[in-house]
């Protein structure tokens, strides 16, 4: 499993967000699809917060995309994530992704590091620091 984020992210100064290509790939399954674009930050912030809140538990997860009708729902069980990738409007399950909790967490952290780098390049020190804080919280 890998979270794919394009390097060339667009910066929205008013919304303090980054926009670009983001999707998950696992064993030939791409979700939502390999051309999907969305608000990379704050999506990664939401996912990080959800993972942090549910760390070392057997509770349900809901990982949302901002743009469109896609979400991942699943459960953390003994360090493993089983995510159902769905169209949230129809409820249709489009596929599943199974991976280690640590593997998913590392991918989110790598994405946040890219966001921090981009915010720094755009001179948005406050958002870069926010990324650092989220990364630190996820490492605990």
N, C-alpha and C positions, 0 to 999 in steps of 0.2 A: 504494500500500500504506500502510496506517495501522494502528497498534496502538491500539485503543480501550480506554480504562480509565475507569470511572466515577469521578467526583470524590468520591463519598460512600463512602469505604473504611472498613471496620470494622477496629478495632485489637485484636489479641490480645496482651495484656501479657505473658503467660507465654511465648509462642512468638516474641515480637518480630516478628510478621508482620502484614500487611495483607491483608484479604480483600474481594473485590468483583468486579464485572464486568470481564472482560478477554477480548478476542478480536481477531483480525486481520481486516481487510477489504481486499479488492483486486478491483476490477472486478466488483462484484456478488457476490463469493464471500466468505462470512463463515466463519471457522474459529476454534474449533470451531463456534460459532454465536453469534448476536447476544445471546443471553440467558445465555451461559456465565459462571459465577462460579467463582473459584478463588483461590488464595493469590497475589495480585499480587506481593507481596514475600514469598517469595524467588524466584519464577519469573523476574522481571526480573534478579535477581542471577545466576541460572544462565545466562540468555541472554547477559548482559554478559560473564561469564567465558568462555563458549564463543566469542563473537565476538572477544574480546581475544586468546584463545589462538590463534585461526585467522586473525587479521588478515593481509592481504596474502599469502595462501596460496591454493592450489588444493585445500585439504583438505575432507573431509567435515564437516558440522555435524550435531548432534543437539540440537534445542531441545524440551525437555519441558514439558508442563503437569504440575502436581502431582496434581490431582484428576481421576480418570477415565482414559480410555485414549487420549489424544490426544498426538501429537508431530509435529514437523516435522523432516524430514531433508533434507539437500541439500548443495550445494557452493557455495563461493565461487570464481568464475572471473573473473579480470580485473576485479575490482570489482563483479561482479554476483552476486546470490544467486538460486538457483533452489531453491525449497523444495517438497518434496512433503509435503502435509498428510495424515496418515494416522491411522487407528485402529490403535493399537499392538497391540491384542489380536488383531485379525484380519489385520493387515498391509494392509488395503484402503486404497488411495490415494483420498482424498475430493476432492482438488483440488490445484492447484499455485498458488504465488505466486512471481512473479518481480519483483525490484526491485533497486535499487542497494544495495550494501553500506553506503554512507554514509547512504542513506535509512533503512534498517532500524536502523542504529546510532543515528541521530538520534531515531527513535521510541522506542528503548529508553532513551536518555538522558532524553527528555522524561518517560517513565514513572517513571524513577528520581527525577527532580526533584519529581514529584507525591508520590512516596513520602516523600522527604525533608521536604517541606512537611507531610505528614500526621503523620509521626513527630514533627516539631517541635511541631505543634499538640497532640499527645497527651503532650508532655513527655518523649519518649524521645530524649534528646540523643545517646546512643551509636549508636542505629540511624540517626538523621539523619546523623551523621558517617560512618557506614559507607556510606550512599548517596553522600555527597560523595566519598569515596575511590574508589568504583567509577566514578563519573562522571569523575573526574580520570584514572583508569587508562584508561578508554575513549577519552579525548580524545587519547591519545598515539599 
